[in-house]
């Protein structure tokens, strides 16, 4: 897989991803909802409803960003949630949001690296990550860590962009590569962040390729659901 990085420096992907999200943190929620026309909310809710069938009590949300998925998980399942992210500035936005919702006794936010989790093995009833695995420096190492910390017979839920296929594909690619980065640049003032988004999506494995990577890491079963003509996909990988 091609290693696509936000700024193409010598710093390494992890450092660059942290810097990128620090840069766009104040505008991240606004841009997310505008650029996806709020369909990202529906995608997260689909993941949470799937996860809720497992009746989790303790959930880890990796690459939590500003906490949207962590909040959705807590509200739907009633679970205690730990949200983890590389970017402290993204976490700060999420911490404020969680306090306003009076959920700070249910959701804790902390800075951490998905590829080197501090938690013991077999700790969580569910692990989830929305639009984060694409940013892992080492995809397999990160996915193996998610598998390590989830309990036996429990699942990791991954929501990630994929590629639109069929007749809508060329139209979506045009929006994704030409219009979306312009809007992102205008609002976030970061020239590279929203060019990195389509570049990283186009370089990322999806569908059966992603399923096979998860199986090769040691998950015993993997299912996936395509959302919105394949713009995004949810993977359920069971340990």
Buried (B, 14 or more C-beta within 10 A) or exposed (E): EEEBBBBEEEBEBBBBBBBBBBBBBBBBBEBBBBBBEEBBBEBBBBBBEBBBEBEBEEBBBBBBBBBBBBBBBBBBBEBBBBBBBBBBBBBBBBBEBBEEBEBEEBBBBEEBBBBEBEBEEEBBBBBBBBBBBBBBBBBBEBBBBBBBBBBEEBBBBBBBBBBBEEEEEEEBBEBBBEEBBEBBBEBBEBEBBBBBBBBBBBEBBBBEEBBEBBEEBEBEEBEBEBBBBBBBBBBBBBB
